[in-house]
C-alpha cells in the first residue's frame, strides 16, 4: 500500500500542460479537496476528466489492477491529474555555473567555432574583468586555449576577433525537463514528448 501511494502521477495545469510530478498520495488529496480532477483516456483516444465522486464511482465499477482500499470503498490509482486553478508553467532559472556555460555554448569556442573537449576550453570574459567586464551570462563565453591566448586582455574588436554568437542568459526551462527516464507511465505519452520538451526555447535552430 505504501509503495503504491508513493508512485508517480503526472500533473497538468489548467491549460493541460505537463508541469510537475507528484505522488499518488498527493494526487488523491488534491482530488478529494476538489483542487484537481483525474484525466483518463477512453477507447477512442479522447481524454475525460473525473472529479472525486465520479472517480470513486468509476473505481467501484472498474478498480483495475492498482487501487487503494479505504474503510468504505476502493479508489483506482490515478496516473494523470489536472489542476483546476493553476495555469502557469513553473520556472526555474538556469544556474550560472561553468557546466551550464559549456552546455549553453555546446563545448564550442565562441571565437573560432571549433568543438573541443571541456578540458581544452577556457571561460573568457568578452570585456576583460580589469576593464570593468562583469562575470555574467552576457559577458562570459567558452574559448579554446589558442583563441584565449590570442585575445589576451583585450576586447574581441581590439584583437581583431568576432564572436560567432552573442552570449545571453539561457531561457527559463519548464520544470518538466526533469529526467523522465526513471519512470514514465504509458498514459503520459500524449503529454510528455521528450523531443519537444528538450528543445531550448528561444534558441535559433
C-alpha positions in Angstrom: 0.0 0.0 0.0 2.8 2.5 1.0 4.7 1.7 -2.2 1.6 2.3 -4.3 0.9 5.6 -2.6 4.4 6.8 -3.4 4.2 6.0 -7.1 4.3 8.9 -9.6 1.4 10.9 -11.0 1.8 13.4 -13.9 0.4 16.8 -13.0 -1.2 19.1 -15.7 -2.0 22.7 -15.3 -5.4 24.2 -16.3 -4.1 24.5 -19.8 -3.3 20.8 -20.0 0.4 21.4 -20.0 2.6 19.0 -18.0 4.1 20.9 -15.1 5.1 18.5 -12.4 5.1 15.0 -10.9 3.5 14.2 -7.5 2.9 11.0 -5.5 -0.4 9.1 -5.7 -1.0 10.1 -2.1 -0.8 13.8 -3.0 -2.9 13.3 -6.1 -5.7 11.7 -4.1 -5.6 14.5 -1.6 -5.9 17.2 -4.3 -8.7 15.2 -5.9 -10.6 14.8 -2.6 -10.2 18.5 -1.9 -11.6 19.5 -5.3 -8.4 21.1 -6.5 -7.8 18.5 -9.2 -9.5 16.1 -11.5 -8.3 12.7 -12.8 -7.5 12.6 -16.5 -8.0 9.3 -18.3 -8.1 8.4 -22.0 -11.0 6.5 -23.5 -11.0 3.7 -26.1 -11.3 6.3 -28.9 -8.1 8.1 -27.7 -10.0 11.1 -26.3 -9.5 12.3 -22.7 -12.1 12.5 -20.0 -11.8 14.2 -16.6 -13.3 12.9 -13.3 -13.9 14.7 -10.1 -13.6 12.8 -6.8 -17.2 11.4 -6.8 -17.1 10.4 -10.4 -13.7 8.8 -10.0 -14.8 6.9 -6.9 -17.9 5.7 -8.7 -15.8 4.6 -11.7 -13.4 2.9 -9.4 -16.1 0.9 -7.8 -17.2 -0.3 -11.3 -13.7 -0.9 -12.6 -11.0 -0.8 -9.9 -8.3 -2.0 -12.4 -5.2 -3.7 -11.1 -4.0 -0.9 -9.0 -6.3 0.6 -6.4 -6.3 1.9 -2.8 -8.8 0.4 -0.4 -10.3 2.7 2.2 -12.7 1.7 5.0 -15.8 2.1 2.8 -14.6 2.0 -0.8 -11.9 1.3 -3.3 -10.4 4.0 -5.4 -8.3 3.4 -8.5 -4.8 4.9 -8.7 -4.8 7.9 -11.0 -1.9 8.4 -13.4 -2.6 11.9 -14.6 -4.3 14.8 -12.7 -5.5 18.2 -14.0 -5.2 21.1 -11.6 -8.3 23.2 -11.8 -6.9 26.6 -10.8 -3.3 26.6 -11.8 -2.4 27.8 -15.3 1.2 28.7 -15.0 4.3 26.8 -16.0 6.7 26.7 -13.0 10.0 28.3 -14.0 13.5 27.7 -12.7 16.4 29.9 -13.6 19.4 28.1 -15.1 22.3 28.4 -12.6 25.3 30.4 -13.7 27.9 27.6 -13.5 30.9 26.5 -15.5 29.0 23.4 -16.6 26.0 25.3 -17.8 28.1 27.8 -19.7 29.7 24.8 -21.5 26.2 23.5 -22.1 24.9 26.8 -23.5 27.9 27.1 -25.8 27.8 23.4 -26.7 31.6 23.0 -25.9 32.3 25.2 -28.9 34.9 28.0 -28.9 32.9 31.2 -29.5 35.7 32.7 -31.5 36.9 30.1 -33.9 33.7 27.9 -33.9 35.5 24.6 -33.3 34.3 22.0 -30.8 36.7 20.9 -28.1 36.8 18.6 -25.1 36.0 20.6 -22.0 39.5 20.3 -20.6 40.7 22.2 -23.6 38.3 25.1 -23.2 38.6 28.2 -21.0 36.0 30.6 -19.9 36.7 34.1 -21.4 35.4 37.4 -20.3 34.4 39.2 -23.6 35.1 42.5 -22.0 38.0 41.8 -19.7 37.4 41.9 -15.9 40.0 44.6 -15.3 38.3 46.7 -17.9 35.0 46.5 -16.0 33.6 43.4 -17.6 31.2 41.6 -15.4 31.1 37.9 -14.7 27.6 37.3 -16.2 25.9 35.1 -18.8 26.2 38.1 -21.2 29.9 38.5 -20.8 31.4 35.0 -20.4 31.9 32.5 -23.2 33.8 29.3 -24.0 37.1 29.8 -25.8 39.8 27.4 -26.8 43.3 27.9 -25.5 44.7 29.3 -28.7 41.9 31.9 -29.1 42.1 32.8 -25.4 45.9 33.4 -25.7 45.4 35.4 -29.0 42.7 37.6 -27.5 44.6 38.2 -24.2 43.4 41.1 -22.1 41.6 42.8 -25.0 38.1 43.1 -26.3 37.3 41.0 -29.4 37.3 44.2 -31.5 40.8 45.2 -30.3 42.1 41.7 -31.0 40.5 41.6 -34.5 38.2 38.7 -33.5 34.5 38.1 -33.7 32.1 36.2 -31.6 30.2 33.6 -33.5 27.2 34.1 -31.2 26.3 36.9 -28.8 26.3 35.4 -25.3 23.0 35.6 -23.5 21.2 34.2 -20.4 19.6 30.8 -21.2 15.8 30.9 -21.4 13.8 29.7 -18.5 13.1 25.9 -18.7 9.9 24.2 -17.8 10.1 22.1 -14.6 9.1 19.0 -16.5 12.5 18.8 -18.1 13.5 16.5 -15.2 14.7 13.0 -16.0 11.6 11.0 -17.1 13.8 8.1 -17.9 13.5 7.0 -14.3 9.8 6.3 -14.7 7.2 7.1 -17.3 3.7 5.6 -17.4 2.3 4.8 -20.8 -0.7 7.1 -20.3 1.8 10.1 -20.1 2.9 9.7 -23.7 0.4 12.2 -25.1 1.5 14.9 -22.7 5.3 14.2 -22.5 7.1 14.4 -25.7 10.8 14.4 -24.7 11.9 15.7 -28.1 9.5 18.6 -27.7 10.4 19.4 -24.1 14.2 19.2 -24.7 14.2 22.0 -27.3 15.8 25.1 -25.9 13.1 27.7 -26.1 14.1 30.9 -27.9 17.2 29.5 -29.5 17.9 29.7 -33.2 18.0 26.2 -34.5 
